[in-house]
């Protein structure tokens, strides 16, 4: 018998990348923008409730695929791979370039990776965790050998700048990872969930019909309802992946949650009995970049030297749908 035919096949992250559009808006910039509309807020109000101090906005007309392209090139370079090596592209986004084709197909063309499988995945802020889980399954099954997974968003295009409770929260950006087949475990376990009963608490309830926008094309959120749900489901997902992998909280080197609100993130870390320094935080400078937030935070932690090869990392996402999930990996 050929020993290679029966050798276990795993998926590992071999490279990361991230990109933020050049325009950085501090809280003071947002305060001035809203004041011009007659809406009062303050840096202190934003920081106290969210931990956000700044965010990046793409210019009008800049698409998710353009942000994704920068992050993807960084990830491929970090992995020592070229576009020709990629045989699967998944883009997690809620702000696609077009109704169709997929942003992944547009990114594929821009990269010059034509011919491989490419599709979008829509799970809002949990999108990257969902996409990474799909890629892990496809690599393990032998359907893909070298996958490019990107979270990319231009949420600034969906914001209602007359609603201070939402417009100060979100930003634009893209994060990417390269996932490759390996003989050693990398992605250890995943846990995904959704509950459509809560679709209305975080949504953009518009659509297109006959060339017209039907409904409301701007982001709407019930912040208190999202907060209450997020804290509980993130804790349960974290414990589920630890159980599946036969690990405990003590085995965690890093927690990289969806960067939405520092209070939700800190609460999750406390429930897992993690020291504050094991929590990767980028929400202060990025804001909530939806599906891009987890890969952006992972890339920032890798490039700063915090996350090292061999570290055990817990990734978590929670978003509209209501969707949530976690992935445990040995980096």
C-alpha positions in Angstrom: 0.0 0.0 0.0 1.2 3.5 -0.8 1.8 5.2 2.6 1.1 8.6 1.0 -2.4 7.5 0.0 -3.4 7.0 3.7 -1.4 9.9 5.2 -3.6 12.3 7.1 -4.3 15.6 5.2 -4.7 18.8 7.1 -5.0 22.5 6.3 -2.6 25.2 7.6 -2.4 29.0 7.2 0.9 29.7 5.5 0.6 33.5 4.9 -1.5 36.5 6.0 -2.1 39.9 4.5 -4.1 43.1 5.2 -5.0 46.4 3.7 -6.7 49.6 4.9 -7.7 52.4 2.5 -5.6 55.5 3.0 -8.3 57.8 4.4 -8.2 57.6 8.2 -10.9 59.3 10.1 -10.4 59.8 13.8 -13.3 60.2 16.2 -12.7 64.0 16.1 -13.1 63.8 12.3 -16.4 61.9 12.7 -17.6 64.4 15.4 -16.9 67.3 12.9 -18.6 65.4 10.1 -21.7 64.7 12.1 -21.8 68.2 13.6 -22.2 69.6 10.1 -25.4 67.5 9.9 -26.6 68.8 13.3 -25.8 65.6 15.1 -24.0 65.7 18.4 -21.5 63.1 19.5 -18.0 63.1 21.1 -14.8 61.2 21.1 -15.4 60.2 24.7 -18.9 58.9 23.9 -17.6 56.7 21.1 -14.6 55.4 23.0 -16.5 54.6 26.2 -19.2 52.5 24.3 -17.0 50.8 21.7 -13.3 51.3 22.2 -13.0 52.8 18.7 -10.7 55.8 18.1 -10.4 55.7 14.3 -11.5 53.9 11.2 -10.6 53.9 7.5 -13.0 54.8 4.7 -12.6 53.9 1.0 -13.3 56.7 -1.5 -16.5 56.6 -3.4 -16.3 54.1 -6.3 -13.6 52.0 -4.6 -14.8 48.4 -4.4 -14.3 45.4 -2.1 -12.3 43.7 -4.8 -9.8 46.5 -5.0 -9.1 46.3 -1.2 -9.0 42.5 -1.5 -6.4 42.6 -4.2 -3.9 44.4 -1.9 -4.5 42.0 1.0 -4.4 39.0 -1.3 -1.0 40.0 -2.8 0.4 40.5 0.7 -0.8 37.1 1.9 0.5 35.3 -1.2 3.9 37.0 -0.8 4.0 36.0 2.9 3.3 32.4 1.9 5.9 32.4 -0.9 3.2 31.7 -3.4 2.1 33.2 -6.7 -1.4 33.7 -8.2 -0.8 30.7 -10.4 -0.5 28.4 -7.3 -4.0 29.2 -6.1 -6.7 26.7 -6.9 -9.5 28.1 -4.7 -10.6 31.7 -3.9 -13.3 32.5 -1.4 -14.2 36.1 -0.6 -16.3 36.8 2.5 -18.1 40.0 2.0 -21.4 41.8 2.5 -20.5 44.6 0.2 -19.8 42.9 -3.2 -18.7 44.8 -6.2 -21.8 43.8 -8.2 -25.0 41.8 -7.7 -23.1 39.2 -9.9 -20.6 38.0 -10.8 -19.0 37.3 -7.5 -16.3 39.6 -6.0 -14.2 36.4 -5.9 -14.3 36.1 -9.7 -13.5 39.8 -10.1 -10.5 39.4 -7.7 -9.4 36.2 -9.5 -9.1 38.2 -12.8 -7.2 41.0 -11.1 -4.8 38.6 -9.5 -4.3 36.6 -12.8 -5.4 33.3 -11.1 -7.9 32.5 -13.8 -9.3 29.0 -14.0 -9.5 28.1 -10.3 -12.7 27.8 -8.3 -13.9 31.2 -7.0 -17.0 32.2 -5.1 -18.3 34.6 -2.4 -19.6 33.7 1.0 -22.1 35.9 2.8 -22.3 35.6 6.6 -21.6 39.3 7.4 -19.2 39.7 10.3 -18.8 36.0 10.8 -18.0 35.6 7.1 -14.3 35.0 7.4 -14.7 32.3 10.1 -17.3 30.6 7.8 -15.0 30.9 4.7 -12.0 29.5 6.6 -14.1 26.6 7.7 -15.2 25.9 4.1 -11.6 26.1 2.8 -10.4 23.8 5.6 -13.0 21.2 4.5 -12.1 21.5 0.8 -8.4 21.2 1.4 -8.9 18.2 3.7 -11.1 16.6 1.0 -8.4 17.1 -1.6 -10.6 19.5 -3.7 -8.1 22.3 -3.1 -4.3 22.4 -2.5 -3.7 26.1 -2.1 -6.6 28.4 -1.1 -6.9 32.1 -0.9 -9.4 33.3 1.7 -10.3 37.0 1.8 -12.6 39.1 4.0 -13.2 42.5 2.3 -15.7 45.2 3.0 -16.6 48.8 2.1 -19.2 49.2 4.8 -18.9 53.0 4.6 -21.0 52.8 1.5 -23.9 51.3 3.6 -23.9 53.8 6.5 -26.6 56.3 7.4 -24.6 59.4 8.5 -27.7 60.7 10.3 -27.6 57.8 12.7 -24.7 58.3 15.2 -25.4 54.9 16.8 -24.1 53.0 13.7 -22.1 55.3 11.5 -19.3 55.8 14.0 -18.8 52.0 14.4 -17.8 50.7 10.9 -14.8 51.0 8.7 -13.5 49.6 5.4 -10.6 47.1 4.8 -9.5 43.7 3.7 -7.7 40.8 5.3 -6.5 37.6 3.6 -4.9 34.3 4.4 -3.4 31.5 2.3 -4.4 28.0 3.4 -2.5 25.0 2.1 -2.6 21.3 2.4 -0.2 19.9 5.1 0.8 16.7 6.7 0.6 18.4 10.1 -2.5 19.7 11.8 -3.1 23.5 11.4 -6.8 24.2 11.6 -7.9 22.0 14.5 -11.7 22.5 14.8 -14.5 24.8 13.8 -18.0 25.5 15.1 -20.6 27.4 13.0 -24.1 28.5 13.8 -26.9 30.8 12.6 -30.4 31.8 13.9 -32.5 33.6 11.3 -35.1 34.5 14.0 -32.8 37.5 14.8 -32.3 38.7 11.2 -33.8 42.0 11.9 -31.4 43.2 14.7 -28.6 43.8 12.3 -29.4 44.1 8.6 -29.4 46.2 5.4 -33.0 45.6 4.4 -33.0 46.8 0.8 -32.9 45.0 -2.5 -33.0 45.8 -6.2 -36.0 45.2 -8.5 -36.6 46.6 -11.9 -33.7 49.0 -11.6 -35.0 50.5 -8.4 -33.9 50.1 -4.8 -36.7 48.5 -2.8 -36.7 49.0 1.0 -33.9 50.5 3.0 -30.4 50.3 1.5 -28.6 51.5 4.6 -27.4 49.5 7.7 -29.7 49.2 10.6 -28.8 47.7 14.0 -30.4 47.2 17.4 -27.1 47.6 19.4 -28.4 46.3 22.7 -29.9 43.1 21.2 -26.7 42.4 19.3 -24.6 42.9 22.4 -26.7 40.5 24.5 -26.6 37.8 21.9 -23.0 38.2 20.9 -21.5 37.7 24.4 -23.3 34.4 25.0 -22.9 32.8 21.6 -19.2 33.7 21.3 -18.5 32.0 24.6 -20.4 28.8 23.6 -18.6 28.6 20.2 -15.2 29.1 21.9 -15.9 26.2 24.3 -17.2 24.0 21.5 -14.1 24.2 19.4 -11.8 23.7 22.4 -13.9 20.5 23.2 -13.7 19.3 19.6 -9.9 19.7 19.5 -9.4 18.2 23.0 -7.9 21.5 24.2 -8.6 23.8 27.2 -8.5 27.5 27.8 -5.0 27.1 29.2 -3.8 26.0 25.8 -4.7 29.3 24.1 -1.9 31.7 23.2 -4.2 34.2 21.5 -7.8 35.2 21.1 -8.6 37.1 17.9 -12.4 37.9 18.0 -14.4 39.9 15.5 -13.4 43.5 16.2 -16.8 45.1 16.8 -16.9 46.4 20.4 -14.1 46.2 23.0 -16.7 45.4 25.7 -17.9 42.2 23.9 -14.3 41.2 23.2 -13.1 41.8 26.8 -16.1 39.9 28.1 -15.3 36.9 25.9 -11.7 36.9 27.1 -12.8 37.0 30.8 -15.1 34.1 30.3 -12.2 32.1 28.9 -10.0 33.2 31.8 -7.5 34.7 29.4 -5.1 37.4 30.4 -5.9 40.7 28.7 -2.5 40.7 26.9 -3.7 37.5 25.0 -6.5 39.4 23.4 -5.6 40.9 20.0 -7.3 44.3 19.7 -7.4 46.4 16.5 -10.9 47.8 16.9 -9.4 51.0 18.2 -7.8 51.8 14.9 -9.9 49.8 12.4 -13.4 50.1 13.8 -15.8 47.3 12.8 -14.7 46.1 9.3 -17.2 43.2 9.3 -15.8 40.1 7.5 -12.4 41.8 7.2 -11.9 42.3 10.9 -10.6 38.9 11.9 -8.1 38.5 9.1 -7.0 42.1 9.5 -6.4 41.5 13.2 -4.6 38.2 12.6 -2.3 39.9 10.0 -1.6 42.7 12.4 -0.7 40.3 15.1 1.5 38.2 12.8 3.4 41.2 11.4 4.0 42.8 14.8 5.6 39.5 16.0 3.0 38.7 18.5 1.5 35.6 16.8 4.3 33.1 16.1 4.5 29.8 14.4 3.3 27.1 16.7 1.0 29.4 18.7 -2.6 28.2 19.4 -5.0 30.8 18.2 -8.8 31.1 18.6 -10.7 33.1 15.9 -14.3 34.1 16.5 -16.9 36.0 14.5 -20.5 37.1 15.1 -22.7 39.1 12.8 -26.0 39.7 11.1 -28.1 36.7 10.2 -27.7 36.1 13.1 -24.5 34.2 12.4 -21.6 33.2 14.6 -18.7 30.7 14.8 -15.2 30.0 15.9 -12.1 28.3 14.5 -9.2 26.9 16.6 -5.8 26.6 14.9 -2.2 26.0 15.6 -0.5 28.7 13.6 
